[in-house]
Amino acid sequence: MSILELFVKTTYGNGAWPEHFRQTLAFTPDGGEEDHVVNIYPEVTYETLEGFGGAVTEAAAYVYSLMDEGQKKRLMEAYFSPERMNYRLVRLHLDSCDFCLGQYEAMSDPNDAALASFSLERMEKYVFPMLRDAEKAAGRPMELMLSPWSPPAFMKDNGRRIGGGKLLPEYRGLWAEYLCRYITEIQKRGFTVRRVSLQNEPKAAQRWDSCIFTAREQRDFIVDYMAPAMKKHSLENIEIFIWDHNKERVYEWLRDEIDPESDPLIAGAAFHWYSGDHFEALDAARKMYPDKKLIVSESCIEFYKFSRDDAIGGAQRLAHEIIGDLNHGMTAFYDWNMLLDERGGPNYTGNFCLAPFLYDTGSKTLMPQLLQQYFEHITHYLVPGSVRLGFSRASEDVEVTAWRRPDGQIAVILMNRSDGLTPVNLRLEGRTASFLLYPRSISTALVLDEKQN
């Protein structure tokens, strides 16, 4: 007989419900329950999970540099230890983005076609030390995703890193060489680069670092410049991801970029969460392009859009996003900044947002956010190599995702978005385990054999 271990975290603000507890339940023969049922179908399988991670921005790494050694250790263990959040993936920005101390470029000389002046001095100062500490805490190399926000200003038709603009045709070859130089320089420092995207948010002209591409322009850049440059530098093993912008256009960019010539060069599409659910777009992408990976490359609570004081609402919004993406084909998730200061920065344009950990630079206090608890509930139990399982549920008030882990255990994430106690009858292979979900809570159920307990 199997048993079920239920791990609960809830934040029903008035303290009426416990924040953490563990409950062990036995499955009993299915009694024919029809209400409040969550069915798990272990024979119905989908994609395999690569893992979870976040971004080491210059902002995050700068704040990290201000912390004492004990605080750094607690942060690194929380994110990267297998006993905690078990992050395996890290995203890095190439040259500056908005979450930096200011604009910078690795090379700014239009006459330097050989990239002789190329320098990673800015990354050496803050980003690489934090990344090395992450690998030490994890006991393994991080798998890096690299994303540019803008080519150097001289390569663009507006002559600026900010405000959008477009890559000048005469610099397409040099820009491909520039990106390859970034990859090889990061590899020389002992880091593992797994994938690149070719432009962060290619549809948006931002007041920070940005550059506009159409789908056709990005396709041509891959085929005519980036893929040949990667082959030249023996980087063919690095995955190329397209789009890297909001989810509502992820299917269209796959449709518009993939053809017989580009198809073997494109590993998949990266997307952000900022424009809403659009889970159906992932379904369309998965149906039409089943060999392409779908990954979340960025998500966060932006303070200009959401209240920084609504901790429960923010945590449940992002958990809803992760659970929905997991159920519609996503195989890897990268959160945005892993650490920010008390304002949600530094950000040289004032575009502040929430991170799972904040650090009060005045009181020198590390402040885990409720969001971090929600993330850990998912990332700790859904380990890399887990396979998604089929399920059905009684109500949209209870969000569910179910996965078989490499150790054989079945992990079921359940989030109650309602304000009331909600019963669940979890059905699996002719057996049922019944329990309550606390209001506005997230829980994990682990199904395992008694001999494993």
Residue pairs with C-beta under 8 A, 6 or more apart in sequence:
1 26
1 27
1 431
1 449
1 450
2 27
2 428
2 431
2 447
2 448
2 449
2 450
3 24
3 25
3 26
3 27
3 447
3 448
3 449
3 450
3 453
4 24
4 25
4 26
4 27
4 426
4 433
4 435
4 445
4 446
4 447
5 22
5 23
5 24
5 25
5 445
5 446
5 448
5 453
6 22
6 23
6 24
6 25
6 435
6 443
6 444
6 445
6 446
7 20
7 21
7 22
7 377
7 381
7 443
7 444
7 445
7 446
8 18
8 20
8 21
8 22
8 23
8 437
8 438
8 441
8 442
8 443
9 19
9 20
9 373
9 374
9 377
9 441
9 442
9 443
10 17
10 18
10 19
10 438
10 439
10 440
10 441
10 442
10 443
11 19
11 311
11 312
11 315
11 370
11 373
11 440
11 441
12 438
12 439
12 440
12 441
13 312
17 438
17 439
17 441
18 438
23 435
24 453
25 433
25 434
25 435
26 433
27 428
27 431
27 432
27 433
27 447
28 431
28 432
28 433
29 430
29 431
29 432
30 427
30 430
30 431
30 432
31 432
33 425
33 427
33 432
33 434
35 394
35 423
35 425
36 394
36 395
36 422
36 423
36 424
36 425
37 392
37 393
37 394
37 424
37 425
37 427
38 391
38 392
38 393
38 394
38 398
38 400
38 412
38 414
38 424
38 425
38 426
38 427
39 391
39 392
39 393
39 427
39 428
40 389
40 390
40 391
40 402
40 410
40 412
40 426
40 427
40 428
40 447
41 389
41 390
41 391
41 392
42 389
42 404
42 410
42 428
42 429
43 390
44 389
44 390
45 387
45 388
45 389
45 390
45 404
46 329
46 387
46 388
46 389
46 390
47 329
47 331
47 387
47 388
48 331
48 385
48 386
48 387
48 388
49 326
49 331
49 332
49 382
49 383
49 384
49 385
49 386
49 387
49 388
49 403
50 88
50 89
50 295
50 331
50 332
50 384
51 86
51 87
51 88
51 89
51 143
51 332
51 333
51 383
51 384
52 85
52 86
52 87
52 88
52 89
52 332
52 333
52 334
52 335
52 375
52 378
52 379
52 382
53 87
53 88
53 89
53 90
53 91
53 142
53 143
53 332
53 333
53 334
53 335
54 79
54 87
54 89
54 90
54 91
54 334
54 335
54 336
54 337
54 338
54 356
55 90
55 91
55 92
55 93
55 298
55 334
55 335
55 336
55 337
55 338
56 90
56 91
56 92
56 127
56 130
56 131
56 134
56 338
57 93
57 97
57 99
57 100
57 127
57 336
57 337
58 93
58 96
58 97
58 99
58 100
58 101
58 122
58 123
58 126
58 127
59 99
59 100
59 101
59 337
59 340
59 345
59 346
59 347
60 99
60 130
60 337
60 338
60 339
60 340
60 355
61 126
61 127
61 129
61 130
61 131
62 101
62 126
62 346
63 339
63 340
63 341
63 346
63 359
63 361
64 72
64 75
64 126
64 129
64 130
64 133
64 339
65 126
65 129
65 130
66 359
66 361
66 364
67 75
67 359
67 364
67 366
68 364
71 359
71 366
72 133
73 137
74 366
75 339
75 357
75 366
76 133
76 134
76 136
76 137
77 83
77 84
77 137
78 84
78 85
78 357
78 368
78 372
78 376
79 85
79 87
79 134
79 137
79 338
80 86
80 87
80 134
80 135
80 137
80 138
81 137
81 138
82 138
82 139
84 376
84 380
85 372
85 375
85 376
85 379
85 380
86 379
86 380
86 383
87 134
87 138
87 142
87 379
88 138
88 140
88 142
88 143
88 384
89 142
89 143
89 144
89 145
89 194
89 332
89 333
89 334
90 131
90 134
90 142
90 143
90 144
90 145
90 334
91 144
91 145
91 146
91 147
91 297
91 298
91 334
92 123
92 127
92 131
92 144
92 145
92 146
92 147
92 186
93 99
93 100
93 147
93 148
93 149
93 200
94 106
94 146
94 147
94 148
94 149
94 179
94 182
95 104
95 105
95 106
95 148
95 149
95 150
95 152
95 161
95 209
96 102
96 103
96 104
96 105
96 122
96 149
96 150
96 161
96 209
96 348
97 149
97 200
97 208
97 209
98 149
98 206
98 208
98 209
98 347
98 348
98 349
98 351
99 336
99 337
99 340
99 345
99 346
99 347
99 351
100 346
100 347
100 348
101 346
101 348
102 348
103 161
103 162
103 209
103 348
104 122
105 152
105 153
105 161
106 118
106 119
106 120
106 122
106 178
106 181
106 182
107 115
107 117
107 118
107 119
107 152
107 178
108 117
108 152
108 153
108 154
109 117
109 154
110 154
112 118
113 174
115 177
115 178
115 181
118 178
118 181
118 185
120 128
120 182
120 185
120 186
128 189
131 142
131 191
134 142
135 141
135 142
141 191
141 192
142 191
142 192
143 192
143 194
144 186
144 191
144 192
144 193
144 194
144 195
145 194
145 195
145 196
145 197
145 241
145 270
145 297
145 334
146 179
146 182
146 183
146 186
146 193
146 195
146 196
146 197
147 196
147 197
147 199
147 200
147 244
147 270
147 297
148 179
148 198
148 199
148 200
148 211
149 161
149 199
149 200
149 201
149 208
149 209
149 210
149 211
150 156
150 161
150 162
150 165
150 209
150 210
150 211
151 167
151 171
151 175
151 178
151 211
152 161
152 178
153 159
153 160
153 161
154 171
155 167
155 168
155 171
155 174
155 175
156 165
156 166
156 167
156 168
156 211
157 165
157 166
157 167
157 168
158 164
158 165
158 166
159 165
161 209
161 210
162 206
162 207
162 208
162 209
162 210
163 205
163 206
163 207
163 210
164 204
164 205
164 206
164 210
164 211
164 212
165 205
165 210
165 211
165 212
166 211
166 212
166 213
166 217
167 175
167 211
167 213
167 221
172 221
172 224
172 225
173 225
173 229
175 221
175 225
176 221
176 225
176 226
176 228
176 229
177 229
179 196
179 198
179 226
179 229
180 229
180 230
180 232
180 233
180 235
183 193
183 196
183 230
183 233
183 235
183 238
184 233
184 235
186 193
187 193
193 238
194 238
194 239
195 238
195 239
195 240
195 241
195 267
196 238
196 239
196 240
196 241
197 240
197 241
197 242
197 243
197 244
197 270
197 297
198 213
198 218
198 221
198 222
198 226
198 240
198 241
198 242
198 244
199 211
199 213
199 218
199 244
200 210
200 244
200 245
200 298
201 210
201 244
201 245
201 246
201 272
202 211
202 212
202 213
202 214
202 218
202 243
202 244
202 245
203 212
203 245
203 246
203 249
204 210
204 212
204 245
205 212
207 349
208 348
208 349
208 351
213 221
215 242
215 252
215 253
215 256
215 257
216 256
216 257
218 242
218 253
218 257
219 242
219 256
219 257
219 258
219 259
219 262
222 240
222 242
222 257
222 262
222 265
222 266
223 261
223 262
223 265
226 240
227 240
227 265
230 236
230 238
230 240
239 267
239 268
239 293
240 265
240 266
240 267
241 266
241 267
241 268
241 269
241 270
241 293
241 295
241 297
242 253
242 254
242 257
242 266
242 268
242 269
242 270
243 249
243 250
243 253
243 254
243 269
243 270
243 271
244 270
244 271
244 272
244 297
244 298
245 271
245 272
246 271
246 272
246 273
246 274
246 275
247 271
247 272
247 273
247 275
247 276
247 277
247 278
247 281
247 282
248 275
248 276
248 278
248 281
249 281
250 269
250 271
250 278
250 281
250 282
250 285
250 294
251 281
251 282
251 284
251 285
251 288
253 269
254 269
254 285
254 288
254 289
254 292
255 288
257 266
258 266
258 289
258 292
266 292
267 292
267 293
268 292
268 293
268 294
268 295
269 285
269 292
269 293
269 294
269 295
270 295
270 296
270 297
271 294
271 295
271 296
271 297
272 296
272 297
272 298
272 299
273 296
273 298
273 299
273 318
273 321
273 325
274 299
274 302
274 305
277 320
277 321
277 324
279 324
279 325
279 327
279 328
280 328
282 294
282 325
282 328
282 329
282 330
283 328
283 329
285 292
285 294
285 329
286 294
286 328
286 329
293 331
293 332
294 325
294 329
294 330
294 331
295 330
295 331
295 332
295 333
295 334
296 321
296 322
296 325
296 330
296 332
296 333
296 334
297 334
298 334
298 335
298 336
299 318
299 321
299 322
299 333
299 335
299 336
300 318
300 335
300 336
300 337
300 353
300 354
300 355
301 308
301 314
301 317
301 318
301 353
301 354
301 371
302 351
302 352
302 353
303 344
303 352
303 353
303 354
304 351
304 352
306 313
306 314
306 317
307 313
307 314
308 314
308 344
308 354
311 369
311 370
311 371
312 370
312 440
314 354
314 370
314 371
315 369
315 370
315 371
315 373
315 374
315 442
316 374
316 415
316 417
316 440
316 442
318 371
318 374
318 375
319 374
319 375
319 377
319 378
319 399
319 415
319 442
320 399
320 415
320 417
322 333
322 375
322 378
323 378
323 399
323 400
323 401
323 413
323 415
324 399
325 333
326 333
326 382
326 388
326 401
326 403
327 388
327 401
335 356
335 375
336 353
336 355
337 353
337 355
338 355
338 356
338 357
339 355
339 356
339 357
339 358
339 359
340 346
340 352
340 353
340 354
340 355
340 357
340 358
340 359
341 358
341 359
341 360
341 361
342 358
342 359
342 360
342 361
342 362
342 367
343 352
344 352
344 353
344 354
344 355
344 358
345 352
347 353
354 369
354 371
355 369
355 371
356 368
356 369
356 371
356 372
356 375
357 366
357 367
357 368
357 369
357 372
358 366
358 367
358 369
359 365
359 366
359 367
360 367
374 442
377 413
377 442
377 443
377 444
378 413
378 442
378 444
381 405
381 411
381 413
381 444
381 446
382 401
382 403
382 405
382 411
382 413
383 405
383 406
385 405
385 406
386 403
386 404
386 405
386 406
386 411
387 403
387 404
388 401
388 402
388 403
389 402
389 403
389 404
389 410
390 402
391 400
391 401
391 402
391 412
393 399
393 400
395 422
396 417
397 416
397 417
397 418
397 422
398 414
398 415
398 416
398 417
398 418
398 422
398 424
398 437
399 413
399 414
399 415
399 417
400 412
400 413
400 414
400 415
401 412
401 413
402 410
402 411
402 412
402 413
403 410
403 411
403 412
404 410
404 411
405 411
408 448
408 452
409 446
409 447
409 448
409 452
410 428
410 446
410 447
410 448
411 444
411 445
411 446
411 447
412 426
412 444
412 445
412 446
412 447
413 442
413 443
413 444
414 424
414 437
414 442
414 443
414 444
414 445
415 441
415 442
415 443
416 422
416 437
416 438
416 439
416 440
416 441
416 442
416 443
417 440
418 439
418 440
419 439
419 440
420 439
421 436
421 437
421 438
421 439
422 436
422 437
422 439
423 434
423 435
423 436
423 437
424 434
424 435
424 436
424 437
425 432
425 433
425 434
426 432
426 433
426 434
426 435
426 445
428 447
433 445
435 445
437 443
